[in-house]
Amino acid sequence: MADTPPSLIHAQDIVKSYAMGDQTVHALRGVSVDILAGDFVAIMGASGSGKSTLMNILGCLDLPTQGHYELAGEAVQGMAPDQLASIRNRRIGFVFQQFNLLPRTSALENVELPMVYAGVPAIARRERAMAALQRVGLGERHRHTPAELSGGQQQRVAIARALVNQPQLILADEPTGALDSQTSEDIMRLLIELNRQGMTVVLVTHESDIAAWARRRLVFKDGLIVQDVEQSTPARWEATHGQAPAGAGP
């Protein structure tokens, strides 16, 4: 029997509260979740359910009010802002709905940007950025600016940027929300392929057909996880790869 992979994400009794005037908003009410290295998880829920708050905490963009969070064995709560920035740069790649690319710079320069912050020398930056663009099928478009790329191509550049520092985790917040259905499928096939190569993927989506690509689905309501389901193998997996993904249901 194969060994179970370690937990990349370990969150225990996570509480997040905000003061709004004289009221306290309880965004998360004691959420516990473990996500294994190499998993592919979709997080769903209505607006205000807590899913985006959890994503921000998992991405070290915010800290819980209470609770314990470890990312790759590092305890995150209590970290100073510069420590949080370091763990984000080393361990996490972010993909957003609106791509967040710099409009006047080339695809290659956009992908290089996280390495600038990491202090990677210029020659190594260029080599790694080109390799990341080739990995997402855009090596030949490396000189193009975002305005010269389609929405799907811009999202591929954003995914290349997320990959370039060789993170352990991709956090994708509505990565297909600004795309048409065919382009959305292309992006999900890319995320699946990266997951098959060992990347852990956690995505937030409000679309059931997008969540169906994941191996596991978490559903939020009123600051709590109300469903945590290991999903059967989506037909899309077999259509794409001819076999079920590792760890999927029958």
C-alpha positions in Angstrom: 0.0 0.0 0.0 1.4 3.4 -1.0 2.3 5.8 1.8 -0.1 8.7 2.2 1.5 12.0 1.1 2.1 14.6 3.9 -0.3 17.4 4.6 0.8 20.5 2.8 -2.0 22.5 4.5 -3.0 21.9 8.1 -5.6 24.4 9.5 -7.1 23.7 12.9 -10.1 25.6 14.4 -9.5 28.7 12.3 -11.6 31.7 13.4 -11.6 35.1 11.6 -13.6 38.0 12.9 -13.8 41.6 11.7 -15.1 44.7 13.5 -17.5 46.7 11.4 -18.6 49.7 13.3 -20.1 48.4 16.6 -20.7 44.9 15.1 -18.4 41.9 14.8 -18.6 39.9 11.6 -17.6 36.2 12.0 -16.2 35.3 8.6 -14.8 31.9 9.8 -16.3 30.1 12.8 -13.8 27.4 13.6 -12.7 25.8 10.3 -10.4 22.7 10.3 -9.0 21.3 7.1 -6.1 19.2 5.9 -5.0 19.2 2.3 -2.4 16.7 1.2 0.6 17.5 -1.0 -0.4 16.8 -4.6 -4.2 17.2 -4.1 -6.6 19.2 -6.2 -9.3 20.9 -4.1 -12.2 23.2 -5.2 -13.7 25.5 -2.6 -17.3 26.7 -3.2 -19.9 28.7 -1.4 -22.1 31.8 -1.7 -20.8 35.3 -1.4 -20.0 35.9 2.2 -19.7 32.2 3.1 -16.1 32.4 4.1 -14.4 30.8 1.2 -12.4 33.8 0.1 -11.4 34.6 3.7 -10.0 31.0 4.0 -8.2 31.4 0.7 -6.5 34.6 2.0 -5.4 32.8 5.2 -4.1 29.8 3.3 -2.2 32.2 1.0 -0.7 34.0 4.0 -2.3 37.2 2.8 -4.2 37.4 6.1 -3.9 35.9 9.6 -6.6 34.1 11.6 -8.1 35.7 14.7 -7.7 32.4 16.4 -6.6 28.9 15.4 -3.5 27.2 14.1 -2.3 27.1 10.5 0.8 25.3 9.2 1.9 25.5 5.5 4.5 22.8 4.7 5.2 22.3 8.4 5.7 26.0 9.1 3.4 27.6 11.7 2.1 30.7 10.1 0.1 32.4 12.8 2.2 35.1 14.6 4.5 35.7 11.7 5.6 39.2 10.9 4.7 40.8 7.6 8.1 40.2 6.1 8.0 36.6 7.1 4.6 36.2 5.5 5.9 37.8 2.3 8.8 35.4 2.3 6.6 32.3 2.7 4.3 33.5 -0.1 7.3 34.0 -2.4 8.8 30.6 -1.6 5.8 28.3 -1.4 2.8 29.8 -3.1 1.8 30.8 -6.7 -1.3 32.9 -7.1 -3.7 33.0 -10.0 -6.5 35.6 -10.0 -9.7 36.1 -12.1 -8.5 39.3 -13.6 -5.0 38.1 -14.4 -3.3 41.1 -12.7 -0.6 41.5 -15.4 1.3 44.7 -16.0 -0.2 46.1 -19.2 2.9 47.7 -20.7 5.3 44.9 -20.2 5.8 41.7 -22.2 4.7 38.2 -21.1 8.3 37.4 -20.3 8.7 40.4 -18.1 5.4 39.7 -16.3 6.6 36.2 -15.5 10.0 37.4 -14.4 8.5 39.8 -11.8 8.3 37.4 -8.7 11.9 36.5 -9.3 12.9 40.2 -9.1 11.4 40.3 -5.6 13.2 37.1 -4.8 16.6 38.5 -5.9 17.2 36.1 -8.8 19.9 37.3 -11.2 18.8 38.6 -14.5 20.1 35.8 -16.7 18.5 33.1 -14.5 15.3 35.1 -14.4 15.0 35.1 -18.2 15.8 31.4 -18.5 13.3 30.4 -15.8 10.6 32.7 -17.2 11.0 31.3 -20.7 10.8 27.8 -19.3 7.6 28.6 -17.4 6.0 30.2 -20.6 7.0 27.1 -22.6 5.4 24.9 -19.9 2.1 26.6 -20.4 2.4 26.6 -24.2 3.2 30.3 -24.8 7.0 30.3 -25.4 6.5 31.8 -28.9 4.4 34.7 -27.5 6.9 35.8 -24.9 7.4 39.3 -26.4 3.7 40.1 -26.6 2.0 42.5 -24.1 -1.3 41.5 -22.4 -3.2 43.7 -24.9 -1.8 41.5 -27.7 -3.0 38.3 -26.0 -6.4 36.7 -25.7 -8.0 36.2 -22.3 -7.0 32.6 -22.1 -3.4 33.4 -23.1 -3.3 36.1 -20.4 -4.4 33.6 -17.8 -1.7 31.2 -19.1 0.9 34.0 -18.5 -0.5 34.4 -15.0 -0.2 30.7 -14.4 3.4 30.8 -15.7 4.1 33.7 -13.3 2.6 31.6 -10.5 4.9 28.7 -11.3 8.2 30.5 -11.9 9.4 30.4 -8.3 8.7 26.6 -8.2 6.1 26.8 -5.4 4.5 23.8 -3.7 1.0 25.3 -3.9 -1.1 27.1 -6.5 -4.0 29.1 -5.1 -6.4 30.1 -7.9 -9.2 32.5 -7.1 -12.0 32.2 -9.8 -9.3 31.5 -12.4 -12.0 31.0 -15.2 -14.4 33.7 -14.1 -13.4 36.1 -16.9 -13.2 33.5 -19.6 -15.7 31.8 -22.0 -16.5 28.1 -21.5 -14.1 26.7 -24.1 -11.2 28.8 -22.8 -12.2 27.9 -19.2 -11.9 24.2 -20.2 -8.4 24.9 -21.6 -7.3 26.5 -18.4 -8.7 23.6 -16.3 -6.9 21.1 -18.5 -3.6 23.0 -17.9 -4.2 23.0 -14.1 -5.0 19.3 -14.2 -1.7 18.6 -16.1 0.2 20.7 -13.5 -1.5 18.7 -10.8 -0.5 15.4 -12.5 3.1 16.7 -12.4 2.8 17.0 -8.6 1.6 20.5 -8.0 -1.0 21.0 -5.3 -3.9 23.1 -6.5 -6.6 24.8 -4.5 -9.2 26.9 -6.4 -12.1 29.0 -5.4 -15.0 28.9 -7.8 -18.8 29.5 -7.8 -19.2 27.3 -10.9 -20.1 23.7 -10.3 -18.8 22.6 -13.6 -15.4 24.1 -12.8 -15.4 22.5 -9.3 -16.2 19.1 -11.0 -12.6 19.0 -12.3 -11.2 18.8 -8.7 -10.7 15.6 -6.8 -12.2 17.1 -3.7 -14.8 19.7 -3.1 -15.3 21.9 0.0 -18.5 23.8 0.4 -18.8 26.8 2.7 -21.9 28.2 4.4 -21.9 30.9 7.2 -18.2 30.6 7.9 -18.2 26.8 8.2 -17.4 23.8 5.9 -20.7 22.1 5.4 -19.5 19.6 2.8 -16.2 17.9 2.3 -16.5 15.4 -0.6 -14.0 13.2 -2.4 -15.4 13.4 -5.9 -15.7 10.5 -8.4 -13.5 10.7 -11.4 -14.9 13.4 -13.7 -15.5 12.2 -17.2 -13.3 15.1 -18.4 -10.3 13.4 -16.8 -10.7 10.3 -18.9 -11.5 12.3 -22.0 -8.3 14.3 -21.5 -5.9 11.7 -20.3 -7.5 8.3 -21.0 -7.3 7.3 -17.3 -8.4 8.4 -13.9 -6.3 10.8 -11.9 -4.4 9.3 -9.0 -6.5 9.3 -5.8 -9.8 9.8 -7.5 -12.9 7.8 -6.7 -14.2 4.9 -8.8 
